[in-house]
């Protein structure tokens, strides 16, 4: 019977790595890519606070733990503010006593609680201690059931039990299986290294160190990460518990040097540095530990500039359509946004299902006399997009109602739910933050450059006045460096010369002659202003055209990584809105010369004749976007029986299935072994590798390795694959299932 094992990656980290068994060393042409690579990089202040919280959680007995990050300190402050008669006083005190007892351990003077040996032990003593930990406090009937589960299984099959125990948040059972695997395959150092990781997380550092010393005698096990680095990380983790921070730093620096993708070693190194007061360097490593792959190359300097806001123009909208309320404020509309540093989307998401959308083909009039007809066409197009936006908003509201209804009817959440929700949020956020997408940055910059070229010449009405001079009601300074400013000044000068002559006329023939004379002077001004505006507008249109299609492909490619139908539809609507915001910006600028054309029509009606021939009216060509759907449904699945596992990746969700007999799993769900779990601290990463010769592929460049990181609550914290740097990443919807085989790796973080 297949049992679904779900786990979300939340606060306390436990990472489970699915390791590549084909290679014992890192391959320089391959790299790890995790879901943790997708979110934006945090700034140093936020990272420093996260480090302090992790430090307080890892070392509750340290005197230099900041009180505002200490859970014990929080309860102490709450209790001091209560009266003994307060109904919550007793429960608060009981929880505080429990936390203090948990932090104390059985060895005084250590920064983290020690629950095993209080001094260095031999390997034989460490084995006895590990066996005691695996069976401590369990009823005899459960011990018998565990013995029956382990009996007769090969070392390879026992690793399925290890994976089950870790993913089910039953490290004692996983430890028992590792000890049994070692008994059957005593010359394989992998069992000892994995057991050392578990022992360190269970607060048994001396036993962990003894296991690692014994493993060193047997050689280096194979693994997806550099195996020597994994061993050094486990040693550093145990040394941290004992407060031997300098020794831990030495081991962990070497681990990071050997394998830059071993984020767990970076996290542990950050804690070792923080404990020694090396806070600046600690923050650097802690930030690097927040993602599996390297930080974005432009992390220290990247600042993408969104295009300026579109102008408010006569006859045009004062602002583009509003983005769906379920998403963050749209940055592609020109709204000011904070500086973001993002990993390129194609490196952490599958964008292969992205769809294109061409910019509407606007027929910018060659002659000023055709401007008013063009303006009316643009207004009609703006109204059409406004109606589309209104309809989209209605769809968003209906989908949000569906989301609310699902929350009311929600079942008990699975361990992967929160990770999937976080990934959906990141995808939607990226869609609304496309100006900060590294692959689009130059295209957005080109649009911004054209909007601001020649002091914003393309925005006809908005560039009329001279911002360097003090305009007032009495005195107006027009910008002679822009088409609209030069036109306004020319009209002012012509009117100033015309007025006295009109005043001097005594009959209508005189006045008509004066008007013809000065209208003939106005014609060149109208034509020049229109021609200069059109030149600027054609450049801007080209910049928008260069941006539109690739931007929409990224946006729809991102949305296609979501399998939940409601979340996917919301993301798709957001992608469409971002694209139409871009179009609305263009239309607003295209209509900015409306006042010029209106004045021209007024003068023509008043008798001005510029000897122009109107062009045949050409309607704008609006091209519909390519339709796209997420073709797959269901979660990511990792299936594992006692020997093999299968992984299928599908859109944003992750789930784990371990295939064993139903009767063998019952005691894992409940029973005496659950009493041990209070001792399990931290994060652990489980890795498994793909089985050689399997036809299915996980990603376009996957190289036989996946990992899952889980915390002490059983929640998934991260998920990722090992893939070729030359291939595009496909951590999104793919249909193939990949068969996994042991051995596994357990990496404490």
N, C-alpha and C positions, 0 to 999 in steps of 0.2 A: 504494500500500500504506500502510495506516495504521500508524504507529509510536507506541507508548505511551511518553510522556515522563513520568517520575515524579520528584518531588523533595520532600524533607522539609525543613521549616524548622527548622534546628538552630542551633548556636553562631554561626558567622560569618554575618552577614545579607546577603542579596542579594534585593531585592524587585522583582518584576515586576508592574507595574500595568496592567490592561486598562481603557483610559480611555474615557470618554463623549465621542464625537466630535460630539455635537449641540450642545454648549455650550462656549464658551471661558472661561466664568467660573463661579465657584461659585454654586449656587442655594441661597438661604437655606432653602428648604423641604425640601431634601434633605440627606442625610448619609451618611457611610460607616459601615458596620457590619462588623466583622471577627471572626473566631474568637478573636482576641486579646482581645476585649472580655469574653469569658465568664468566665475564671478570676478568683478573688478578688484584690483589690488587695493588694500586698505592703506591709509596713510600711517605715518609713524606713531601719531598720538593714539589712534585706535588700536594699532598693533601692540603698543606698550601696555594698554589697559588689558587687552586679551592675554598678554604674557603674564601680567600680575595676577589675573584670575586663575590661570593655569598653575602658576607658581604656588598660590595659596592653596589650591586644591591638592597639588602633589605633595607639598611639604607643610602640613598643618601645624607641625611642632616648631617651625622656624620663628624666631623672635622678630625677624624683619619682614614677616608677612604683613602686607598692608591691611589694616583693620577693615577697611571698606570692601575688601575682596574676600575676607575670611567668613566662611559659613558659621564657624563657631563664634566669631566676633559678632556676627549679625544676631545670633540667638542670645548672646550675652547682653547686647544692648537692648534687645527686645524685653528680656527678662528683667533687667534693671529698671525698665520703665513701667513694669507691671506691679500691681498690688497683689499680695498673696491671696486676696479674696477674688481676684480676677478669674473668671471661669476658664481662661486659657492658660493660667499660670502653671498649673500642674502639668499639662501636656507639653508646654514649652520647656519647662525644666527637665522633664523626662527625655525629650529629644536632645537637649543640650548635654545631659549626662551621657546619652548614647553616643553622641558625636565625640565627646571627650574621651570616652573609653575606647572608641574605635581608633582615634588618633594616637592614643598612648602606646598601644602595642605591648610587647614584652621585653623591649630593650630600650632602656632610657638613653637619651642623648642623641637619638637618630632623628633626622628631620621628617622622615616618613615612618609610619608604623611598621614594625617588624613583628611577624607572627610565627616565624620559624626558628631556626637555630640562632643563638645569640653570639656565636663566634664561628670562626672558620671550621669547616668539617671535612672529613674525608669523603670520597665518593660513596663508600658503603654507608656511611652515616647519612649522607644526603639522600641516598635511595630510600633508606628507612623513613626519613622525614617526609619524602615525597609520597610514599605509600600511605603514611599516616594521614597526610593532608587529603589524599584522594578518598579515603574511607572514613574520615573523622565524623563522628556523630550520626552517620547513616545507620538506619535500622538494619538488622541482619538480613531481613527479607530483601531489602534493596541491594545490599552487598551481594547476595546470592544472584539476584537478577542481573546485576552488572557482570558478575563472573560468567553467567550463562551467555550474555551478549558477547563477551570477549573470547570465550572458549572456542577453540578450533579455527579461529580466523588467522589469516596470514598477516604479516606486518603491513603489507599493502592494503589489505582490507580494513585493518584497524584504523588506518588514516581516515576512512570514511566516518568512523565513530568519532575520531578527533574533530573532524569538521562539524559533525552533528553537535557535539558538545559545545564547541566554541560558538557556533551560530545560534544554538539554543540557550546561550548564556548559562552553560553548565560546565565551567572549566574543570571542576573536580573529575567529572566523567572523562573529559578530554585528557586530563592528566593521567588517569588510570589507563586509558587506551594507549597513550604514549609509552607508559612504563611497560605495558604488555608488548607493544611493538619492539621496544628495546630488548626485552627478554627473548623474543623470537629472532631478532636481527641485531645482535649486540655489536656488530662491527660497523653499523651504519650511524655516523655521527648526527644525521638529521634528526633522529628521534630525541637525542639529548639536547640539541640546540633548541628545538621546538619546546621541549619540556622546560628548559631553562627560561624561555620567555614567559611561559605560564607561571612558573614558580616565582619569578620576579614580580609579576602582576599580582600574585597571591600574597605578597609580602614576605617572601622567603628568599632574600638576596644571597645569603651564604650558600644555601643549597643550589641556587641558580649558578653561582660562580663555580662551585664544585663540578656541576654538570658540564659547564663550558670547558673547564680544564680537562675533563675526561674526553670531551668531544675533540679537543685539540690533538689529543694523542691518536685519534682515529683518522684524522685527515679533515678535509673540507667537503661538506655536503654540496650537492648541486642545488640550484635554485634560480628563480627568475631574476631576483636582484643579486648583486655580487655577494656570494655566500660569506666571504670573509667579512664584508661590511655588516651583514646581518648578525654574525656572531659578535662583532665588536659592539654593535648597537645593544644587543642583549646584555653584554657585560657592562656597558655604560649605564644602562637602565638600573641594573642591580647596584652598581656603585653609587648611583644617586640616592637610592634608599638608605644606604649606609652613611651618607654625608661625605663621601670621599669624592668631592667635586672636582678637584684637580686631576685625579686619576680618571674620573669619568670623562672629563674634557679631552684628555689625551686619546682615549679609546674612541670617543665619538667624532673627534676631528678626523681621525684616520678613516672611520666609517664613511663620513661625508666625502672625503677625498676619493675613496675607492668607488663610491656609487653616489653621484650627485642626485639621483632620483629617489634615494632613500629618505623620504620626508620625515619618517619617524626618527631617524638619527639627528636630523636638523632640529626637530622639536626637543629632543632630549638634550642636545648640545646647548640650545637656548636656555634651558632650565639650569644646566650646569654653570653657564656663564652668568646668569642672573644671580645664582647663589653666591658667586664670587664677586659680585658687585660690578661686573662688566656689562652694564645695562645696554649701552649703545650697540655693542656687537650682538648681545642677546636678542635685541629687537630685530636686528637684521636677519638672524637665523630663524627666529620665530615667524617672521613674515615669509621667508622662503619655505618654511615647513607647512604653510597654509595651502600649498598647491603641490601636486605631484611633479609636474614639469617645471622648467625654469620660469622665472618671472618674465613678463614682457620686456623686450630689449630696451624699449624707450620708457621704462618705468620712472626714471628720474626726471625726464624732460617732456614727456608727451602732453600736449595740450591741443586738442582739436578745437577749431573755431567754427561753431554753427553759423550759417548764413544770417545776416541781419534780418530783423522782422520786416515783413512786407509793408509797403506804404499804405496809408489811408488815402484813397483817391475818390474823386467825384464819380458816382455811379458804380463804384466797386465796393467790396466788403472791407470793413475796417480791420478785420483779422481773418485768418483762415479758419476753416471749420474746426470745432473743438474735438480733441482726441477723446476716445472712449474713456469714461470715468474710471474704468477698472484698471487703468494702466498709469504708470508714473507720467508726469508732465512731459509732453513730447518735446524733444530737443530739435527735431528736424524742422519744426516750424519757426525756429529762431529764438525760442524762449531761452533765457539765460540758464545755464546749468553748471554744476560744479565740474571741475576737471576730473576726468576718469582715465584710468589706465587699464586697458582691456587686452587680453590675449586675442589675437585674430580669431574670428569666429570659426573659420575653417579648420583651425588646429584643435578645436575642442568640441565641435559639433559636425554632424553630417549635413552638408549643404547641397548634396547632390539632387535633392528634390526641389530646389529653388526654381521659381518660374519668372520669366521676364515680363516686362510691361514697358512699352515704348511711350515716350512723351507725346501728348497730342500735337499734331502738326498744325501750327498756327501760321496763317498766311499774312505775314506782316505787310501792310500796304506800302507800296513804293511811293505813292503820291499822297500829299496831305489831304486832298479832296476825298480820298477813300477812307480816311481815318474814322469818321463817325460811323460808317457802316461796320467797320472792323470793331469799333467799340461796342456796338449793339450785339455783335456776335459773341464777343467776350463776356458781356453781361449775361447773355443766354446760357453760355457754357458755365459761368459761375453759379447761376441759379440751378443748373442741372446737377452740379457737384454738391451744392448745398442740400438739395433734396436727397441725394445719395447719402450724404452724411447724416441727415435726419433719420433716414431709414436704417442706417447702420447703428445709430444710437438706440433705436428701438430694438434692434436685434440684440445689442449688448445688454439692454435692460432685461429682455426675456431670458437670455442665457444666465445672467446673474441671479434671476429668480430660480432657475433650475439649480444653480450652485447652492443657493440657500436651502432649497428643498432637500437636496442631497445631504447637506450637513445635518438637517433635522433627522433624517432617516439613516444616518451614517452608522455603519457597523463598528465594531471595535477596530481601531486603526491597526494596520500591519506595520512591521518594522521599517518597511521601505517607503511608507507614505510621506513622511516629512521630507525625506531626501528628494522624492519625486516632486513634491510641492515646491521645494526650494529651487529645483532645476527649472520647473515651469516658470517660476517668478523670474529667474535669471534670463530665460529665453525672452519673455515678454519685455523685461527691462532693456535687454539689448536691442530689441526691435524699436523701442522708443528712444534709444540712445545711439542711433546709427551714426551721427556725426563723430562719435568717438571710436567707431570701428576702424582699426588701423588700415584695412584694405580700402576703405572709402575716404579716408582723411584727405587725401590730395584732391579728390573730386569735390568734396564739400568746400575745401579751401578755394578751388577754382571758382565755384559759384559765389563765394564770399568776395573773392577778388573782383569779379565782374560787377557785383552789386555796389561795390565801393569805388570802382575805377572812376577816375576823373571826378572825384568828390561826389560820387553817387549819381552820375549823369543819367543813368538808365532810369532812375526813379524821377520822372519828369517833374512832378509837382513838389516832391520832397527836396529837390536840389535847387529850388528856385532862389532861396535867400542866402545871403552871405553870412555864415555863422561867425566870421571873424570880426564883424562890425555890429554896432549897437542899433539894431532895428527898433523902431518905435512907431507909435501911431502917426507921429508927425513926419518922421524920416524913415524911409525903407531903402535898404541897400540890397540890391539884387546881386546874385553870384554870377559875375561875368565869365567864369570859367566853366559853367555848365550850360547845356542847351536851353534849359528852362529859364535860367537866370539871364542869359543873353537875350532870349526872346522877350522876357518881361521888361528888361531895360530898353530894348528897341521899341516895344509898344509904348512905353512911357515917354520915350524921347519923341516918337512920331506924334503922339497925342499932344505933347507940349508944344510942338511946332504947329500942329494943325489948329489948335484951339483959337489962337489970335486971328488967324486968317478967316476961320468960320465966323468969328465975332464981327470981323470987319465987313463981311458980306451983307449986302442990302437986299438981295433977291435970291430965289431958289436956284437959278442957273449958276450963280456964283458959288453957292454952297455945294452944288453937285459937282462943279469943277474941282473945288478944293478936295472933296471926298475922293474923287477919282485920282487926283494927284497923290494923295497920301495913301490910298489903298494900293496904288501901284508900288509904293515904298514898303507897304506891309507884306505884300506877296513874297518877296525874297526872305523876309524874316520868318514867315510861316514855313516856307519850303526848307530853309536851312535848319530850323529847329526840328522839324519832322525828320529830315534826313539824318541828322546827328543822333536823334533818339533812336531811329530805326537801326542804325549801325550798332549802337550800344545794345539794343534789344536782341539783335541777331547773335552777338557774342554771348549774351546771357543765356539765350535759348540753347545755344550749343553746349554751354557749360551744364545746364540742367539736363540736356539730353545725354551727356556723358555720364551723369550721375544716376538718372532715373532707373535704367534697366539693371545695372549691377546692384543698386541699392535694394530694389525690389527682389532680386534674386537672393540676396543675403537675408532679407526679412522673411520671405516665404520659405527659404531653406531652414531658417531657425524655427519657424512655426511648425514645419514638418517633423520636427523632433518630438512633438507632443502627440501621444496616442489617445489620451482621454478626449472623447468627442467634444465635450463642452469646452474644456480648456483649449483644445485645438481651434475650435471655431472662434473663440475670443482672440486667440493669437492671430489667426488669419484676418479677422476684422481689424485688428490693430495694425497689421502689415499693410492692409489696404488703406487704412486711414493715413498712415505715414506717407504712403505714396501720393495720395490725393492732397495731403497737406503741401507736398512739394509742388504739385500742379497748381494748387490754389495760390501759392506764393508767386509762381510764374505769371498766372493770370492777373493777379493784383498789380504786379509791376507792368504787365503788358497794357493794362487799362489806365496807367498813371498819366498818360498824355491825353486823357479824355477832355480836360479843360482846353488844351490846345485846339483839338478838333471842334469842340463846341464853339470856341471863339471864331474859328474859321467859318463854320456854318453861319454864324450870326453876321459876319462881315459879308459873306456871299449873299445872304438874304438882303443885306443893306446895299448891294450893288457892286461888291468887290468881284472882279473877274481876273483870275490868275492864269487864264488860258490853259487850264489843265483838263485832260481827258480822263474820265473815271475808268478804272479797270473793271473787268467783269468780276462780279462778286464771287469770292471763293470761300466756301464754308470750311471751318476748322475740321480736321480729321482726328477723331478720338479713337484710339485703338484699345480694345478691351484687353485686360490682363489675362494671361494664361491661367486656366483653372488648375487647382492643385488640391490634393487630399493626402492625408496620412493613410497609406494603404493597409497598414497593419494595426492590429488591436492586441491588447493584452500586455502583460508586464515583461520586463527582462526576467529571464529565468536561469537560475543555476541549479541544475539537477545533479545530485551526487548519490550514488549508492555506495556500497562498501568498497568499491574498487574504482569506478569511473564516475565522472560527472559530465553534464552537458550544460552548455550555456547558450541561450538564445537571447538576442538583444532586440528590443522592440520599443521604439519611441522613448518616453522619458522614465518609465518605471523599472524598478528592480525587485525581483523576488527570488527566493532561494528555495529549492526543493531538495530534500535529502531522501533518497529512496532506500528504505529498510523495511523490515517487517513491522507491522503495526504493533504487535505485542512487545517488540524489542524497544519501542520508543515510548511506551506508556510511562515508564518510570522516569523518563527524562522530563516529561511534562509536569509531573508532580511526584512528590515523595521526599524521602529524607535527604537526598542530595541537594535539594533546594536550600537546606539550612546552611550550606557552606558558602552560598553566594555573597554573603555580606563581606567576605574577605577580598572579593575581586575588585581591583582598583585599576583605573586607567583605560587605555585603548589598545587594541591589538589588530593587526592586519593579517588576513588569511590570503595566501596566494595558491593558485593551482595552474597547471599548464595544460595546453591542449595535447591530445593524444596524437602521436605521429601517424601520418597516413590518412587522416580524416578528410573527407571531401569538402565539408562545410567550412566556411570562413566566417570569423567574427567581424572583421573589418577589412577594408581594402588592403591594409598593410599589416594586419595583426600577425604577430609572431608568437603564437602559442602561449600566451599568458594573460591572465586576468587577475584582478584583486578586488576584495571587498573589505572595507574597514568598518568595524562595529564597535559600539561602546558597551559599557557595563549594563545598560538597560536592554541590550539586544537590538538597539536601533542602528540602521545603516548610516554611516558617516561619509563614506566616499565609495566610489566605484570607478574602475578604469581598466585599461588594456595596455599591453605592450605592443607597439607597432613600429613599422618602418618609418623613418623620418622622410622618406621619399614619397610616401603615399598619403593620400588625403585621409583625415580621421573620419571614422564612421561610428561614433558613439551614439548615434541616433537609431532610427528604425532600420534594421536589417533582418532578413528573414531566416538566415541560416542558423542552425544549432551546431555548436562546436563541442565535440566530445572532449572531456577533461580526464586526465589521469593523475594519479599521485606520483611522486610525493608532494606533500603540501609544505608550506612554510608559515610559521607563526612569528610575527614581528611585533614586539611590544613598543608602544609609543606613548 
